[in-house]
């Protein structure tokens, strides 16, 4: 299995983020909100939005982004071709890791159920 996270799997352009947000489809949990839109690429791409609203310290925001990237990287085989923008609803710290992981997998399962071919 290939669990790499190459640049092609990242949403980088503002237009890509805007199109996902404008599509207005999302699934939410206690910690995370996942905005999504189908794409025609054949693989899933990830974008992250972690604002200062939830955590003033860059160290904490970067931790949240690292955790979300890692969870996406290890679970990307479960997804269809979607563009995802993941946004934390509230800050989380290393103590909450297992809860974040469970919620992330639960939200991905919910997405997979909605977009079965």
C-alpha positions as CSV (number, residue, x, y, z in Angstrom):
1,X,0.0,0.0,0.0
2,X,1.2,3.5,-0.8
3,X,0.5,6.0,2.0
4,X,2.4,8.9,0.5
5,X,1.0,12.4,0.5
6,X,2.1,14.0,-2.8
7,X,1.4,17.6,-3.9
8,X,-1.3,16.5,-6.3
9,X,-3.5,15.4,-3.3
10,X,-3.5,18.9,-1.8
11,X,-5.9,21.7,-2.6
12,X,-3.7,24.7,-3.1
13,X,-5.6,27.3,-5.1
14,X,-8.1,29.7,-3.7
15,X,-10.5,28.8,-6.5
16,X,-10.4,25.2,-5.5
17,X,-11.3,26.1,-1.9
18,X,-14.0,28.5,-3.0
19,X,-15.7,26.0,-5.3
20,X,-15.8,23.4,-2.4
21,X,-17.3,26.0,0.0
22,X,-19.8,27.3,-2.6
23,X,-21.0,23.7,-3.2
24,X,-22.4,23.9,0.3
25,X,-22.2,20.2,1.2
26,X,-20.7,19.2,4.5
27,X,-20.6,16.6,7.3
28,X,-19.9,17.7,10.9
29,X,-18.9,16.2,14.2
30,X,-18.0,17.6,17.6
31,X,-14.5,18.6,16.6
32,X,-14.4,18.7,12.8
33,X,-16.4,19.9,9.8
34,X,-15.7,18.4,6.4
35,X,-16.8,20.4,3.3
36,X,-16.8,18.3,0.2
37,X,-17.4,18.3,-3.6
38,X,-17.0,15.6,-6.2
39,X,-14.1,16.0,-8.6
40,X,-13.3,14.3,-11.9
41,X,-9.7,13.5,-11.1
42,X,-10.1,9.9,-9.8
43,X,-8.5,10.7,-6.5
44,X,-9.3,12.7,-3.4
45,X,-7.6,16.0,-2.6
46,X,-7.3,17.7,0.8
47,X,-7.5,21.3,1.9
48,X,-7.2,22.5,5.5
49,X,-8.5,25.7,7.1
50,X,-7.3,26.2,10.7
51,X,-8.0,29.8,11.7
52,X,-6.7,32.0,14.5
53,X,-10.3,32.1,15.8
54,X,-9.7,28.7,17.4
55,X,-6.1,29.0,18.5
56,X,-4.0,32.1,18.6
57,X,-0.7,30.1,18.8
58,X,0.8,29.0,15.5
59,X,2.2,25.9,17.3
60,X,-1.3,24.7,18.1
61,X,-2.7,25.5,14.7
62,X,0.2,23.6,13.1
63,X,-0.3,20.6,15.4
64,X,-4.0,20.5,14.2
65,X,-2.9,20.6,10.6
66,X,-0.3,17.8,11.1
67,X,-2.8,15.6,12.8
68,X,-5.5,16.1,10.1
69,X,-3.0,15.5,7.2
70,X,-1.8,12.3,8.9
71,X,-5.3,11.0,9.4
72,X,-6.2,11.8,5.7
73,X,-2.9,10.2,4.5
74,X,-3.6,6.9,6.3
75,X,-7.3,6.8,5.4
76,X,-7.3,8.1,1.8
77,X,-7.9,4.7,0.3
78,X,-11.4,4.7,1.8
79,X,-12.4,7.7,-0.3
80,X,-13.8,8.3,-3.7
81,X,-12.8,11.2,-5.9
82,X,-13.7,14.2,-3.8
83,X,-12.3,17.5,-2.9
84,X,-12.3,17.9,0.9
85,X,-11.8,21.0,3.0
86,X,-11.5,20.1,6.7
87,X,-12.0,22.8,9.3
88,X,-11.7,22.2,13.1
89,X,-14.8,23.5,15.0
90,X,-12.8,23.8,18.2
91,X,-9.2,23.4,19.2
92,X,-7.8,20.1,20.1
93,X,-4.6,19.0,21.8
94,X,-2.6,15.7,21.9
95,X,-4.9,14.4,24.7
96,X,-7.8,14.5,22.3
97,X,-6.0,12.5,19.5
98,X,-8.0,9.3,19.8
99,X,-11.3,11.2,19.8
100,X,-10.3,13.2,16.8
101,X,-9.2,10.0,15.0
102,X,-12.5,8.3,15.7
103,X,-14.5,11.3,14.6
104,X,-12.5,11.6,11.4
105,X,-13.0,8.0,10.5
106,X,-16.7,8.2,11.3
107,X,-17.1,11.3,9.1
108,X,-15.2,9.6,6.2
109,X,-17.5,6.6,6.6
110,X,-20.5,8.9,6.4
111,X,-19.1,10.5,3.2
112,X,-18.4,7.0,1.7
113,X,-22.0,5.9,2.4
114,X,-23.3,9.0,0.7
115,X,-21.1,8.6,-2.4
116,X,-21.2,4.9,-3.2
117,X,-21.0,4.4,-7.0
